[in-house]
Amino acid sequence: MDPECARLLPALCAILADPRQPVADDTCLEKLLDWFKAVTEAGSSLLLLQENPCLVELLIHVLKPQDLSSRILSFALRLAGTFAAQENCFQYLQQGELLPGLFGEQGPLGAAAWAAPTVRSGWIQGLRSLAQHPSALLFLADSGAVDTIFSLQGDPSLFVASAAGQLLVHVLDLAMSSPTEGRSPAEGHGRPQARDWPACARRIVCHLEDCLCSEAAPRVMQALHVLTTAFGHCHGLWTQGLWVQLSPLVARLLEKDPVPAPHALVELLLSVARSSVPSSDPGLWETAAQTLSRLSPMQAGPLAAGILKVQDCPQALRTQAFGVLLRPLACVLEAAAQAPGTPGLLEGAAGDPMAMDMLPPSKSACVGLLCSTLAHLELLQPLPQRPSPWPQAPLLAAAVTILRFCNGSAAPSSEVGGRLCAMLVGCVRVQRAALDFLGVLSQGLGPRELVTQVFAVLLEYLVSPDSSPTVLKKAFQATLRWLLSSAMPPGCCDLEPRAQLVLGELLAVLQKRLCSPCWEVRDSGLEFLTQMTRRWGGQAGFRQALLASEVPKLASQLLQDPESYVRASAVAAAGQLSSQGLLAAPSSPEHPAGPQTPLEELLLVLTTDSEGFPRRAAMRVFTEWLRDGHVAVAEDQERFVARVLQAASGDLDWEVRVQGLELALVFLQQLLGTRGPGEAPPGAMAQALRALCRVQLFEFAFRSLFDCDRPVAQKSCDLLLFLRAKAAPSGSPQEAGNSPDVAPVEAALRRWRAGEQGQPLGELAPEAVLAVLRSMDLEALRDTLAESSDHVERSPQSLLQDMLATVGVLGDNEADCY
């Protein structure tokens, strides 16, 4: 321990033990515990206590009857557990009867403080830290702590109950893994039998058996949660024996009506399926199959989806699980009047009234079932272990049918279909889930007729005035995915003929949506336009259709939108349109002198917009233009870079300044013609330095080294390190001659480091820039910037000083109050 910390510790312990002193806040106590954990992990806990007896005195003082704060008592319990995690220190504390006093019945367990959840939580966490060695197991058994843990599983505080269950698993794992006298010598060679388990482990297992046989659902749930944690976090061979012992009781839960704690049962079966148990006990799969048959579709859905993701699962069970997921969608298809030849999802489901009645009668339950089913299938679709063959066509038909039920265009085929239509019409939650799923299905192929239906229903949602902004956004996203999947051949930029026919209708819809009074709709439309232009801006059919519409003009007008998010999206769209030559010079009533170029428009945004989002978007566009060689940039690259850097360097938004330095890096790389390591040719470097001086990059970069926003300083440091690495070493032949005058630059750097503004540097000599770069310790600056901003204040000494300062123990100048 640091000597200064050791000097401050006695005073702090005295304050913590004094109920008259103000209690330190929870954050300080947590930081103090973290520090003690770090100290004990790095060295001996016993030595720490012997060198700092004030710590033991604090723990002894906590045992005395007094009005200590529940937070201090909880802190002391956790601190004692931290020290006792090392067995020699545990025995040292045992000699003074400290541990029984803290964790036994004569401690907080029997006091009024036990009513505070903070104390009960501290007791559990202290034992969790303490239970690391065989001596701790004997202590837990003799002190009655195991019975207390059992009772805390039903604690009214969910945090305490959850922590108790986790502690029980930890103790069970410790008991099974520790060498004890009752252990069979065959432990290391095979699965241990129940009769060979240690007494503590047998006691915990008996408790779990009692809970599983209980008629009270909460007790059953407690046991299931403990077992789920055990199979998920413990990997010893003993887990196989545990499942053999308890699996009959788990299977017996399925005989009850209703099945108790179904969600916890599903979590347990999936946890066991992912462990090493299935390789030793195939009976698990039989239990999973029975559970799929016994639970309702809503309850069985997570189990079915989880089984399909497990490797080495029997094919029959995979088929059953997939059927569970597909049945709600099969019911939807059956409930709607389908065209002849529409593929079904499940054989035998068609015309089966019981299958249709499987959908829950209440709206909330039906909506929940459909949304969870679609979400499970969406996650399953891209996985390599998904069922094969994958029913792409029926799933497409089901997704389209659900969307038609939601917008009221589906034709019900029965009374059940009419009821389903009434429940789903206008349901935004189902619409979002179905559109997400439909977008994922674009990764597969489908019959021509179904793909036509897909585009038709997407257009219906894009056109409909009833589509909410979030639904409309997802409809745009799904449409884009289907357009991308319709490229012919795969990877080609040209649109497939059917998609080309849809394009005209899409642009008409987009034109309407860009005029929407709802800003979220305008924003989604601009994002869709940007993505389409990036993908198909060079395709003749797309260019012709786009230029024939009013969309480019509307996108330009939205640069003056009252909503900053929309203006930012309009900047991105204008940048992409201009890159493809699809944006005419906009005319604006605010600029009667004549139409401006897209470059001038975006420069105006960068220099005058009052919000940060549009200015950041403009900087991203300018960087992309420079990188891709935009026509407007190529005409006079230096003038373009100089204007942008001048605006970015004075911007109040740190992200704009960072992006300005990124643009400067791109410009430098283009001047040098290389991005890899190694020096640049002397001629290229000299020419690049002169260009960088002309655009005044160095004043921006040097000033940014001392920016109050750390990301800006880091970016500038990286830029200057890259430039210095490209320059030839000092003393090269090309630098022979008089030493450059670096005094003005160094004086400016000192002013900026001190936080002063100072006068601009003006035009710099390349030789002076190089000399300053070589004299600066940029590596040390980079290391300093990489440290967290509070690395000084987070020190243990600072923490102790702050805690003492709150009660006036330190003088005015000794506290580190930040």
Buried (B, 14 or more C-beta within 10 A) or exposed (E): BEEEBBEBBBBBBBBBBBEEBEBBEEEBBEBBBBBBBEBBEEEBBBBBBEEBEBBBBBBBBBBEEEEBBBBBBBBBBBBBBBBBBBBEBBBBBBEEEBBBBBBBEBBBBEEEBBEBBBBBBBBBBBBBBBBBBBBBBEBBBEBBBBBBBBEBBBBEBEEBBBBBBBBBBBBBBBBBBBEBEEBEEEBEEEBBBBEBBBEBBBBBBEBBBEBBEBEEBEBBBBBBBBBBBBBBBBEBBBBBBBBBBBBEBBBEBBEEEEBBBBBBBBBBBBBBBBBBBBEBBEBBBBBBBEBBEBBBBBBBBBBBBBBBBBEEBBEEBBEBBBBBBBBBBBBBBBBBEBEEEBBBBBEEBBEBEEBBEBBBEEBEBBBBBBBBBBBBBBBBBEEEEBBEEBBBBBBBBBBBBBBBBBBEBBEBBBEBBEBBBEBBBEBBBBBBBBBBBBBBBBEBEBBEEBBBBBBBBBBBBBBBEEBBBBBBBBBBBBBBBBBBBBBEEEEEEBBBEEBBEBBEBBBBBBBBBBEBEEBBBBBBBBBBBBBBBBBBBEBEBBBEBBEEBBBBBBBBBBBBBEBBBBBBBBBBBBBBBBBBEBBBBBBBEEEEEEEBBBBBBBBBBBBEBEBBBBBBBBBBBBBBBBBEEBEBBEEEBEEBBBBBBBBBBEBEBBBBBBBBBBBBBBBBBBBBEBEEEEBBEBEBBBBBBEBBBBBBBBBBBBBBBBBEBBBBBBBBBBBBBBBBEBBBEEEEEEBEEEEBEBEBBBEBBEBBEEEEEEEEBEEBBBBBBBBBBEEBEBEEBBEEBEEEEEEEEBBBBBBBBBBBBBBEBBEEEEBBEE
